Amino acid sequence: MKISRFPLLIALLLGVLSSTSFSQSALDDSSMRRDTAARIAQEHQVDLDWRQATLLELMDAEARLNAVKRIRSTYEVAFDWRKTTLLELMDAEARMGVAKRIGQANKKTIDWKQYTLMQLMEMDARLSGVDVDAIKKQAAASAARRGPTAGTAAGGGRGVYVIAPSVSTAMEARSIRMKKGWGESSLRQADAILVVVRSMLFNPLDYSYDSVKELEDDADSQLNISGENFHVYIYSIDDDMKVSQEKHVSYKAED
């Protein structure tokens, strides 16, 4: 029996048209841009032309305005939202918060501008009874006892155990290792742990963990695929496999 091809062709055509309409609809974010601009005007009395701005630009403006308002309300410090990036605002807010907590414990004023966030976190950890210096010394001694690793010899630098839970974070970790000349090592042979995650938070991972497994679980719980910023951490490892943060940097993920 001869089967007509016309019904099949019509069905395919309708499918293509439906898909095209869906794509056009999915790409039309005008209502979201309009709503975001209206919300900004209502909450902050700032008028932005939603027709001239992208959704990302409007969301960034709203996030900065929210941060400026929150900082002014909580710490009585004023920032110009147009001249200060969201990361700068989040860094300042985090330092103010830790400095305030330290000041309340010490009964004296701590100038958050005089310290990095890491320095303030170390001060806070000491107040909580953590022997930060002992942790650093133990980590350094442990690394010295392990001596050069296969990864170090091959790469001409540190041998690092890599935690990077997604494709983009794994690619970023590889790029970092190539730039630094670090080799990738097993956990037992590693001089340190290199962690790359993606997140919208200012500091998504903790200063220390009782085990590498806890660190891996926390890293895996981050956004990683869609997070706005890359966060790169270096953790030291002690003899009990506890880990402590040595360094943290963040920057926008360009994808």
C-alpha positions as CSV (number, residue, x, y, z in Angstrom):
1,M,0.0,0.0,0.0
2,K,1.3,3.4,-0.9
3,I,1.6,5.9,2.0
4,S,1.1,9.6,1.3
5,R,4.0,11.7,2.4
6,F,2.0,14.9,2.8
7,P,0.7,14.3,6.4
8,L,4.3,13.6,7.4
9,L,5.6,16.7,5.7
10,I,2.9,18.8,7.3
11,A,3.7,17.4,10.8
12,L,7.4,18.1,10.3
13,L,6.6,21.7,9.2
14,L,4.4,22.3,12.2
15,G,7.1,21.0,14.5
16,V,9.7,23.3,13.0
17,L,7.3,26.3,13.3
18,S,6.4,25.4,16.9
19,S,10.1,25.0,17.8
20,T,10.9,28.4,16.1
21,S,8.1,30.1,18.0
22,F,9.2,28.6,21.3
23,S,12.8,29.8,20.7
24,Q,11.7,33.3,19.9
25,S,9.5,33.3,23.0
26,A,12.3,31.9,25.2
27,L,14.7,34.6,23.9
28,D,12.2,37.4,24.6
29,D,13.1,38.6,28.1
30,S,11.4,42.0,27.7
31,S,8.8,41.4,30.4
32,M,11.6,40.3,32.9
33,R,13.6,43.4,32.0
34,R,10.6,45.6,32.5
35,D,9.7,44.0,35.8
36,T,13.3,44.3,37.1
37,A,13.4,48.0,36.2
38,A,10.1,48.6,37.8
39,R,11.2,46.8,41.0
40,I,14.4,48.9,41.1
41,A,12.4,52.1,40.7
42,Q,10.0,51.2,43.5
43,E,12.6,49.9,46.0
44,H,15.4,52.3,45.3
45,Q,13.9,55.3,43.4
46,V,16.4,54.8,40.6
47,D,15.0,55.0,37.0
48,L,16.7,52.7,34.5
49,D,15.5,52.3,30.9
50,W,14.8,48.6,30.6
51,R,14.7,48.9,26.8
52,Q,18.4,50.0,26.7
53,A,19.8,47.5,29.2
54,T,20.2,43.7,29.1
55,L,18.6,41.6,31.8
56,L,22.1,40.8,33.2
57,E,22.9,44.5,33.5
58,L,19.6,45.2,35.3
59,M,20.0,42.2,37.7
60,D,23.6,43.4,38.5
61,A,22.3,46.9,39.1
62,E,19.6,45.6,41.4
63,A,22.1,43.4,43.3
64,R,24.4,46.4,43.8
65,L,21.6,48.6,44.9
66,N,20.4,46.0,47.4
67,A,23.9,45.6,48.8
68,V,24.4,49.4,49.2
69,K,21.1,49.7,51.0
70,R,21.8,46.8,53.3
71,I,25.3,48.0,54.1
72,R,24.1,51.5,54.8
73,S,21.3,50.2,57.0
74,T,23.5,47.7,59.0
75,Y,26.8,49.5,59.2
76,E,26.0,53.1,58.4
77,V,28.6,53.2,55.5
78,A,27.7,54.7,52.1
79,F,28.8,53.4,48.8
80,D,28.2,54.6,45.3
81,W,26.5,51.7,43.5
82,R,27.4,53.0,40.1
83,K,31.1,53.0,40.9
84,T,31.4,49.9,43.0
85,T,31.2,46.4,41.7
86,L,29.1,43.7,43.3
87,L,32.2,41.7,44.3
88,E,33.7,44.8,46.0
89,L,30.5,45.4,47.9
90,M,30.3,41.8,49.0
91,D,33.9,41.9,50.1
92,A,33.4,45.1,52.1
93,E,30.2,43.7,53.7
94,A,31.8,40.5,54.7
95,R,34.8,42.3,56.2
96,M,32.5,44.7,58.1
97,G,30.6,41.7,59.5
98,V,33.6,39.8,60.7
99,A,35.3,43.0,62.1
100,K,32.1,43.8,64.0
101,R,32.0,40.3,65.5
102,I,35.7,40.6,66.5
103,G,35.1,44.1,68.0
104,Q,32.2,42.9,70.1
105,A,34.2,40.0,71.4
106,N,37.3,42.2,72.2
107,K,35.3,45.3,73.4
108,K,37.1,47.5,70.9
109,T,36.7,48.9,67.4
110,I,38.2,47.0,64.5
111,D,38.8,49.0,61.3
112,W,37.7,46.6,58.6
113,K,39.5,48.7,55.9
114,Q,42.9,47.8,57.5
115,Y,42.5,44.0,57.0
116,T,41.8,41.5,54.2
117,L,38.9,39.1,54.7
118,M,41.4,36.3,55.2
119,Q,43.2,38.2,58.0
120,L,39.9,39.0,59.7
121,M,38.8,35.3,59.4
122,E,42.0,34.2,61.0
123,M,41.5,36.7,63.9
124,D,37.9,35.4,64.3
125,A,39.1,31.8,64.3
126,R,41.6,32.6,67.0
127,L,38.9,34.1,69.1
128,S,36.9,30.9,68.7
129,G,39.8,28.9,70.1
130,V,41.3,27.7,66.8
131,D,45.2,27.6,66.9
132,V,45.7,29.0,63.4
133,D,49.5,29.2,63.7
134,A,49.7,25.5,64.8
135,I,47.6,24.5,61.9
136,K,49.8,26.3,59.5
137,K,53.0,24.9,61.0
138,Q,51.6,21.4,61.0
139,A,50.6,21.7,57.4
140,A,54.0,23.0,56.4
141,A,55.8,20.3,58.3
142,S,53.5,17.6,56.7
143,A,54.3,19.0,53.2
144,A,58.0,19.0,54.0
145,R,58.0,15.4,55.2
146,R,56.2,14.2,52.0
147,G,59.0,15.8,50.0
148,P,58.9,16.2,46.2
149,T,56.0,14.3,44.5
150,A,55.7,12.8,41.1
151,G,53.4,15.6,40.2
152,T,55.9,18.3,41.4
153,A,58.7,16.7,39.5
154,A,56.7,16.5,36.2
155,G,55.2,20.0,36.5
156,G,58.2,21.9,37.9
157,G,56.0,23.2,40.8
158,R,53.5,22.0,43.4
159,G,51.7,18.7,43.1
160,V,48.0,19.4,43.8
161,Y,45.0,17.2,44.3
162,V,42.2,18.8,42.2
163,I,38.5,19.2,43.2
164,A,36.5,20.6,40.3
165,P,32.9,19.3,40.1
166,S,31.9,20.4,36.6
167,V,33.2,20.7,33.1
168,S,33.9,24.4,33.3
169,T,35.5,24.2,36.7
170,A,37.7,21.3,35.6
171,M,38.8,23.3,32.5
172,E,39.6,26.3,34.7
173,A,41.5,24.1,37.1
174,R,43.6,22.7,34.2
175,S,44.3,26.2,33.0
176,I,45.4,27.3,36.4
177,R,47.8,24.3,36.7
178,M,49.3,25.0,33.3
179,K,49.9,28.7,34.2
180,K,51.4,27.8,37.6
181,G,53.4,24.8,36.4
182,W,51.6,22.5,38.9
183,G,51.2,18.8,38.4
184,E,48.1,16.9,39.3
185,S,48.7,14.4,42.1
186,S,46.9,11.8,44.1
187,L,45.6,13.0,47.4
188,R,48.3,11.0,49.4
189,Q,51.1,12.6,47.4
190,A,49.7,16.1,47.0
191,D,51.4,19.2,48.4
192,A,48.0,21.0,48.5
193,I,44.4,20.8,47.3
194,L,43.3,23.0,44.4
195,V,39.5,23.6,44.5
196,V,37.6,25.4,41.7
197,V,33.9,26.0,42.1
198,R,31.3,28.4,40.7
199,S,29.0,30.4,42.9
200,M,27.2,33.7,43.4
201,L,28.3,33.8,47.0
202,F,31.2,35.8,48.2
203,N,33.0,33.0,50.0
204,P,31.1,29.7,49.4
205,L,33.6,27.3,51.1
206,D,34.6,27.2,54.7
207,Y,38.0,28.1,56.2
208,S,38.7,24.5,57.3
209,Y,37.2,21.0,57.1
210,D,37.6,17.9,59.3
211,S,38.2,15.7,56.2
212,V,38.8,16.0,52.4
213,K,35.4,14.3,51.9
214,E,33.6,17.2,53.7
215,L,35.4,19.6,51.4
216,E,34.5,17.6,48.3
217,D,30.9,17.4,49.4
218,D,30.7,21.2,50.0
219,A,32.3,21.9,46.7
220,D,29.9,19.6,44.9
221,S,26.9,21.4,46.5
222,Q,27.8,24.7,44.8
223,L,26.1,25.9,41.6
224,N,29.2,25.0,39.5
225,I,27.5,25.0,36.1
226,S,25.7,28.3,36.3
227,G,27.4,30.2,39.1
228,E,28.4,33.8,38.2
229,N,31.9,33.7,39.6
230,F,34.8,31.2,39.7
231,H,36.2,30.7,43.2
232,V,39.7,29.2,43.4
233,Y,40.9,27.9,46.7
234,I,44.2,26.4,47.9
235,Y,43.9,24.1,51.0
236,S,46.7,22.6,53.0
237,I,46.4,19.1,54.4
238,D,47.6,17.9,57.8
239,D,48.6,14.4,58.9
240,D,45.0,13.6,60.0
241,M,43.7,14.7,56.5
242,K,42.1,17.8,57.9
243,V,42.3,20.7,55.5
244,S,42.8,24.5,56.1
245,Q,42.4,27.3,53.6
246,E,45.6,29.0,52.4
247,K,44.3,31.2,49.7
248,H,41.1,32.2,48.0
249,V,40.5,34.3,44.9
250,S,37.4,34.9,42.8
251,Y,36.6,36.4,39.4
252,K,33.8,36.4,36.9
253,A,33.2,33.3,34.8
254,E,33.2,34.3,31.2
255,D,30.8,31.9,29.5
